[in-house]
């Protein structure tokens, strides 16, 4: 299969020249090893999927690193977490940059290990599954922001047609091979994930129940996270569900979107939302077996929202930007509605996604509709009068064929512009 160049390649290369080590994290099979093997064919590679190499590194890590030399590529380093202490020592012995390339499939755990053991000596980047831009082999790398300048820079973006074929197929690099069976790939992926990553991260004995948790989470992609509700469904207590969901997040399969926080918004709901990272995997787990059934099914809106948010996040992570601290969503009872009795009551309003940059809030609504309506953005007004914040241009990301204006300061933006 032809290698699809990754937009983060230049970031990795720059970091490898300026740091002693680079750690590329991400979920299983996002293409971490392929990226580094393609980019650095001259670097000696050792994979800890090889149990012999794993035992050598664990048995005498100092000797293992001394004999291996540098530059060195260590693949699946999460299997030898004790190695980080010795990597620090070897980095300090040699003052040159570009000594070690590391990959691992447990992003959060590895980030903690790297920051604790190798602060100042290692750069950490996240490799997501392929973005739609990468699949189309686009050279456009600017992170998404709903401004007129961004929209103008995307004027050459072409509508590729049926978005549901893209959403259903998923974004793992191997899935871009049209001859690869969709169901077989995801079945093998889930089996490998359960037997390797889940047991590595936590001593989970009941893998059937954990698989049911994955299904329950996939069925709730784009929804607020309710631990008790999931616990009732899979027959486990809430404490276990919280622990297991943290495993899904730590291994890069789900993303927890935090609510927007501001002291002025007294009625804001503080519950986070859950999103699956890959729509193909979520479709497999929830048994939407064809693009057509997914497009016409009850979860189509949630899957479209999951897809768009995932693409926005990739546009940032592919430039080495940690997006976790400036994206959020809003839901609260700030909107007043008159009743027949003449009194007023508060009704819920929601903003699907908010990007904050330099004190400016960019509200985004996500709808699968081809003909968006300005009323879809009425909740944006909640952000109008916040102290120390300014509301920027808003947008409805949808299936419209071209960008347009819905009202002053609100654009309609096609999904393929993201």
N, C-alpha and C positions, 0 to 999 in steps of 0.2 A: 504494500500500500504506500502511496506517495506521502512523504512527510509534509505536514502542514506547519509552516513556520508560525511560531508563537510570538505574540506581541511583546512578551516580557523578555525576550532574548537579549535585547540591547541593555535592559536594566540589569539582568544577571551578569552580563559581560562587564559593565561599568563597575558593579559591586565587587566582582572577582579581582579587578585591577586595584581596588582601593581598600579592600578588607583582606585579612589573612584567610578567612573562610566564608563560604556562602552556603546557607541551608535553604533548600527548596522544599517547601511543605505542600500538602494538599491531599485530598482523598485518594484512595487506591485507584490506580489506572487513569490518572488524569494526564499522564505523559511526562512525568518528572524525569525518569531515567532516559527516555528517548530524547528529550530536549538536551540534556547534558551530554549524552553520548554523541549526539549530532553536532553540538556546538563545540565540544572539546574532545575530538577523537584521539588526540595525542596524550590524554591524561589516563594513567592506569586506573582501571575500575575494579572494585571489589564489591560484590553483593552479599549482604547478610541473609538473603534468601537461601544461600548456600550454608547449610548447618555446620560444615567443617570450618568455614571462615568465621562463622558466628562463635564457635567454641574457641577458636584461636584468639579472637579479639577479647573474649571474656576471660580466658585463662591467663593471658599475660599481655594486657593491653599496651604497656609501654614497649615491649619487645615487638609486638605486632606492628605498631606504628613506625618504629625505627627501621624494621626490615622492609616495610612497604615503600618508604620514601615519599617524596612530594615532587610535583603536584599529585594528589590522590583523590579519586572519586569513590566515596563510600555510600553505597545504595542501601536503602531501608535501614537506616541507622537506629530506628526506634527499637530494634531487637537487641541493641547493645547500649543501653542508656549510660552505663558506667564508663563508656569510652570518652564522654565529653570532658571529664576531669583531665584525662591524659592528652586529649586534643589541645586543651588550654596550655598544658605544659610544653607540648611540642611547638605550638604557635609562638610561645614566648622565647623558645630557644633560637628560633629563626625569625629575623626581623622582616623578611620579605613578604609581600602580599601574594595572594593567589595560591595558597598552600593546599587547602582542602575544599572539595565540593561534596556536599552532603544532601541526601534526600530522605524523606520519611513520610509515612502515611498517617501520622497522628499529629495534626497541626498544633493543637493547643499544648499537648504534653511536650512536644519538641521545642516549642517556643519558650516554655518555662525552663526546660533543661538548658537551652542555649543562653537565655538571659541570665540564669543563675551561675552557669559555669564559664561562659565565654564572652561576657559583656565587653564590648569594645573590640572584640576580635572576630566577630561573626556578624554577617548581615543575613536577615531572614526575609524570604519572599514567599508568597502564597501562589501556587499554580492551580487555578480552577480548571474545570473541564473546558473544552474549546468554547470560545465565544462565537456568536453568529458571524461577527466580522472575520474571525480567523477561518471559519468554514468557507466563507466567500472569498478568502484570500485578499481581503481588503487591506490597504496600507494605512487606513485611517486609525489613529491610536488615541485621539483626544478623549478624555473622560467625559461622560455625558453630563450636561447641564442645560436646562431649558432656557437658553438665551437666544436672542436673534443672531448673535455671532456664531453660536454653535449650529443653529439650523442652517444658516447660510453656508457653513463649511461642509454640510452634509448634502448639499444640493445635487451631488452626483450619485447619491445612493439610489439603487434600483430596487423596485419591488420584486422580490423573487417569487411571488405567487403564494401558494397555500402555506400559511404559517403553521398549520396543524401537523403537516408532515414533519416539520422541523421540531416542534414541541414533542411530538410522540416519539420520534427516533431517539432524541436525547443528544448529549454533547460529549460523551466519552470518545476519545480519538478512535478507538477501534470500531465504534458504531458508524463511522463515516465510510466504512467499507460496505457498499450496498449488498454484497453477497453474504454478509454475516447475519445469521438468524437473530432477530430481535429478542425473542423469548429465551433462546438458549444463552445469549450473552448475559442477560440480566439474571437469569436463574443461577448461572455460574458465579456471577459477581456477588450475589447475596450469599451464596453458600461459602465462598472464599472469605467474604467479609465476616460472617458469623464465626467461622472456624479459626480465623487468624486474628483479625483486629479486635473483635469483641473479647475474646479470651485473653488477648495480650493486655488490653486496657483494664479489664476487670474480670474477676473470677465468676463469670455468669455461667451457671450450670444449666439453667432451663433455656436452651437456645430456641425452642419452639415458642415460648412466651416472648422472648426478645424479638423474634421474627414478627409475631403478632403486634408488638409495639411499633415496629417499623411500618407495618400496614396501617395501623391506627394513625400514626403521624402523617403518613402519605395522604391519608383520607382527609386530613385537617390542614393541608398546606394552604397558606394564605389566611388562616384563621387564628384567633387569639388562643393562647396556650392554656388549656385547662387540665391540670394534672389529675384532678379527681375524676373527671369525665373519662380520661384515657385509662385510669386505674380500674374503674368499674368495667370498662369494655374488655380489658385483657385479664381481669381477675387477679391483679396485684395491688399492693398498697401504694399510696401516693409517694412515700419515701423511695420505694424501689423504682417507680416510674421516673421520678426526678433524677435519680442516679443514672438510669438507663438513657434518658434523654440527653444527659450530659455526655454520655459516651457517643451518642450519635453526633452531637455537636463537636466533640473533641476529635472525632475521626473525619470530620468535614462533610458529612452527609446532609446535615440540616443547618440552617442559619436561624438564629433567634434575633428578630428585629425588635429593639427596645422602643418603648413609647416616648414621645416627645415630652420633655419635662420643662415646666416653667411655673414659677410660683403664682403668676397671675391667673393661670387657668385652673381654677379651684375644682372644676368638675371633670378634669381629665381622668381617663381610665389608665391605670398603671400596669396593666397586664401586657406582656410582650406577645408578639405574633411569631408563629412558626412557619418556616418555608423550607421545602426540600430544595437542595442545591441543584439537582438534575431532574428535569421533568420526565425524561424517559424512564428513569428508575422509579419515580413516583407513579407513572402510568402503569408500569409493570406490576408494582405492588398492589395497586387498586384495581387491577384487571380491566383496564381500558385497552383492549387488544388491537384496536385499529385507530388511525388518525380520525376517521369519520365518526366512530362511536365517541371518541373523546371530544371532538368539536361540537357534537350535538348533545352531549351528556350533561348531567346536572353539575359536574365539576369544571366545566369549560372555563367559566369566569375565573375560578381560583387558579387553574393551570396557566391561563394567559397572564394573570397577575404575577404568578411565581416566575414565569419565563422572563417577563420584562424586568422585574426587580433583580433577578439573577444576572441578566445582561448588563444592567446598570452597575452592579457591584463588580462584575468582571472588568468593565471599562476602567475602573479605578485600580483594582488589584493588579491588572496587567501593566500598569505604570508604576508598580511598587508602592502604591498608596494604601495605607491602612484606613479603610472607610468606616470602621466600627464606631468611631466617635463623632461622626457628623451626619449619619443617616438615622432616620427614625420614622415613626408614623404617629398619627394623632387620632384619638377617639374620645369623645366626651359629650356631656349634656349641656352644651353652652348655647344652643340654639333655642330661642323662645318661639312658642306657637300658641296662638290664641285658641281658646276652646269656645264651645257654644254658650257657655255660661258667662263668658266675658273675661274669665281669668286667663292667666298665662301659665303654660307648663313648659318644662325643658324637654327637648327631644335630642336624640343622639345625632351627632355629626361626625364624619370621619374623613381623614385625609390619608390616602393609601401610603404615601411615601413623602418624606421631607428631606431635602438635601440642604445642609447649612454650610455656607462658605463666607468667611470674613464678616460674620454677623448678619448675613442675608439668608433668609429662609425661602427656598424654592419648593412650593407645594406641588405635588403630582397626583393626579387621579389616573387610574388604569382601568380601561374598559375595552372589551373585545369588539365593541360596536364599530361599524363603518361610518356612522353619522353621529358623532358626539354632540352633546347638548351643553350649552353654557350653564344650565342648572346643575349639572354634575359637579360644578366647582363652587357651589355656594358655601361649602365648609371652609374654603380658603380664607374667608373673612375673619375667622377666629385668630389668624396670625397678624391682623392689621395693626393692632395697637399694643404690641408687646414692648416693654421697655428694653432698651439696648439691642433690639432686634429690628430688622427691616424686612418687610415682605418683598421678595423679588418676583420675577415673572413666574407664573404658574403654567401648568400644562396638563392636558389630557392625552395620554399615550394610548393609541387605539389602532384600529384597522383602516383608518382613512387612507386614501391613495396618495395624498400630498399634504404638506403642512398648511395650516391656515389659522386665522384668528377666531376665537369664540366670543371674546369680549376684550375690553381693554386689559392688557397685562396677562392674558391667558391664551396660550396657543393650543391648537390641536396638532399632535405630532405623530406621524406613522411609526409603528413599532420598528420598522427596519431602519429608522434614523438613529436608534439608540446605539 
